[in-house]
């Protein structure tokens, strides 16, 4: 007979739903990934969607679930108010929002907010960071690439500041909806080991002021010189990431130990970017694993009766 | 009885068609503006569209027409090859492309291309610049704001270099298609005399590396502090224009006499931007008037028999 799950750990974003059934020692007993994010929930029936997925994973009806991500936003299931930075990450569990009438114990972890002159927010990444701390990196600068890349300063397990860059969203907007569309049409996903990526990165990182001129040159180079779409797409990717590095190193400096938290092809692009910027990486973390470890750490704190002895 | 037009002058872009019936001394006898740009031409019947508009303006069937803009692009009527910079602007008429079988004498003026390490192109703006030179500004830096803003260096009536910034297109993409949409929803068009515009401009101009972070802060400020959409839209506009000024002053320096070529609300925004950047404007030109003066100058050169004595 299979082991009974101690917790259901759920990362529920706008366009994705990922769940793990875990034993109390963190062993993954079952796992599920669907594109059924918030946008796929009909008539606000979050309880129904969660129950259906967990039942399909053979998770018992009374097993506690710990959730993070946009499910705790104003447009989600129940709003889990932001914690203001600076804040210790182990406060995430203490400040989790219980969801009433879910049919089982359900908690949603809060996001983080930076108030004041540099307003910023995150939802979901804070739980990955809790996993990073649980995995032994509690002081330094963490780069979390994505649609909205985050650079986060940790000090002794607390988030003391962070900044978000719209890198991935801008790349998609420009690639699919701008006058650059034709110049990058049909291109393979950008690869870091190409001249185009390196050139684009150097341009964005060394000459950030010229970014919107460099963008138009991608079209002009295609028009005048017949530059290949794959090269132009790699240049576009490098340019946007280079611009992010120019900004992040300005905002946060380069004096900290640095860690990269990413999964899949984007991890390879950002490793190349760190090398090109002359920055060394002290640690590399897998984003999926970190969110699971973070949810597990919160679960142990919320349900200490189920923690391994 | 009304005067007979010596020329039909036409600025034919992707999404606009503007035509003037002019006497040989430049007096405007009739004028027409429609959104019927290239995208509105069915089955490539450019001749039909032109004939219909000019007939509606009472222009005789044998009156010569001089055209500029995207109508001379690969996707237009007849391709008018780019002139490579550096080039004298009075060469535009000498190198115009005649359109056969148009039913009347028709010429399309070429665009300009900058080849090499900083590839760039323009179509339509070169004719405005010919008007700027005709109006007495033949040496200095001309700022031409728009969807794709151009900064152009003139020396003795020649274009010696230029750079395009995707300012207007990025503003529209971000305003309507990005996660910033909600933060600027329903906002009035940005005004230069607001704190938001000035703050956004300063951020983009002084700290261009942080541009994509500043973008996300527009959303965070709306989420956390309830910042008003009109203020956020003004900040977005200021930020994009500030980034353009940071780039243009890096590429072209600030040592030249400067001129602004613009029409309508965008002219006011850019005048505020020049002031905020501490740059003085030697001349201001109206974009509509310049393209008409440029087309007229080209018409005189092409049809010297019709020039005023």
Boltz contact constraints between the chains, C-beta under 6 A:
constraints:
  - contact:
      token1: [A, 113]
      token2: [B, 224]
      max_distance: 6.0
  - contact:
      token1: [A, 119]
      token2: [B, 217]
      max_distance: 6.0
  - contact:
      token1: [A, 119]
      token2: [B, 220]
      max_distance: 6.0
  - contact:
      token1: [A, 119]
      token2: [B, 221]
      max_distance: 6.0
  - contact:
      token1: [A, 119]
      token2: [B, 224]
      max_distance: 6.0
  - contact:
      token1: [A, 120]
      token2: [B, 220]
      max_distance: 6.0
  - contact:
      token1: [A, 121]
      token2: [B, 220]
      max_distance: 6.0
  - contact:
      token1: [A, 121]
      token2: [B, 223]
      max_distance: 6.0
  - contact:
      token1: [A, 163]
      token2: [B, 213]
      max_distance: 6.0
  - contact:
      token1: [A, 164]
      token2: [B, 216]
      max_distance: 6.0
  - contact:
      token1: [A, 165]
      token2: [B, 212]
      max_distance: 6.0
  - contact:
      token1: [A, 165]
      token2: [B, 213]
      max_distance: 6.0
  - contact:
      token1: [A, 166]
      token2: [B, 212]
      max_distance: 6.0
  - contact:
      token1: [A, 166]
      token2: [B, 215]
      max_distance: 6.0
  - contact:
      token1: [A, 166]
      token2: [B, 216]
      max_distance: 6.0
  - contact:
      token1: [A, 169]
      token2: [B, 178]
      max_distance: 6.0
  - contact:
      token1: [A, 173]
      token2: [B, 173]
      max_distance: 6.0
  - contact:
      token1: [A, 177]
      token2: [B, 173]
      max_distance: 6.0
  - contact:
      token1: [A, 177]
      token2: [B, 177]
      max_distance: 6.0
  - contact:
      token1: [A, 178]
      token2: [B, 169]
      max_distance: 6.0
  - contact:
      token1: [A, 208]
      token2: [B, 208]
      max_distance: 6.0
  - contact:
      token1: [A, 208]
      token2: [B, 209]
      max_distance: 6.0
  - contact:
      token1: [A, 209]
      token2: [B, 208]
      max_distance: 6.0
  - contact:
      token1: [A, 209]
      token2: [B, 246]
      max_distance: 6.0
  - contact:
      token1: [A, 209]
      token2: [B, 247]
      max_distance: 6.0
  - contact:
      token1: [A, 209]
      token2: [B, 250]
      max_distance: 6.0
  - contact:
      token1: [A, 210]
      token2: [B, 247]
      max_distance: 6.0
  - contact:
      token1: [A, 212]
      token2: [B, 165]
      max_distance: 6.0
  - contact:
      token1: [A, 212]
      token2: [B, 166]
      max_distance: 6.0
  - contact:
      token1: [A, 212]
      token2: [B, 243]
      max_distance: 6.0
  - contact:
      token1: [A, 213]
      token2: [B, 163]
      max_distance: 6.0
  - contact:
      token1: [A, 213]
      token2: [B, 165]
      max_distance: 6.0
  - contact:
      token1: [A, 213]
      token2: [B, 247]
      max_distance: 6.0
  - contact:
      token1: [A, 215]
      token2: [B, 166]
      max_distance: 6.0
  - contact:
      token1: [A, 216]
      token2: [B, 164]
      max_distance: 6.0
  - contact:
      token1: [A, 216]
      token2: [B, 166]
      max_distance: 6.0
  - contact:
      token1: [A, 217]
      token2: [B, 119]
      max_distance: 6.0
  - contact:
      token1: [A, 220]
      token2: [B, 119]
      max_distance: 6.0
  - contact:
      token1: [A, 220]
      token2: [B, 120]
      max_distance: 6.0
  - contact:
      token1: [A, 220]
      token2: [B, 121]
      max_distance: 6.0
  - contact:
      token1: [A, 221]
      token2: [B, 119]
      max_distance: 6.0
  - contact:
      token1: [A, 223]
      token2: [B, 121]
      max_distance: 6.0
  - contact:
      token1: [A, 224]
      token2: [B, 113]
      max_distance: 6.0
  - contact:
      token1: [A, 224]
      token2: [B, 115]
      max_distance: 6.0
  - contact:
      token1: [A, 224]
      token2: [B, 119]
      max_distance: 6.0
  - contact:
      token1: [A, 243]
      token2: [B, 212]
      max_distance: 6.0
  - contact:
      token1: [A, 246]
      token2: [B, 209]
      max_distance: 6.0
  - contact:
      token1: [A, 247]
      token2: [B, 209]
      max_distance: 6.0
  - contact:
      token1: [A, 247]
      token2: [B, 210]
      max_distance: 6.0
  - contact:
      token1: [A, 247]
      token2: [B, 213]
      max_distance: 6.0
  - contact:
      token1: [A, 250]
      token2: [B, 209]
      max_distance: 6.0
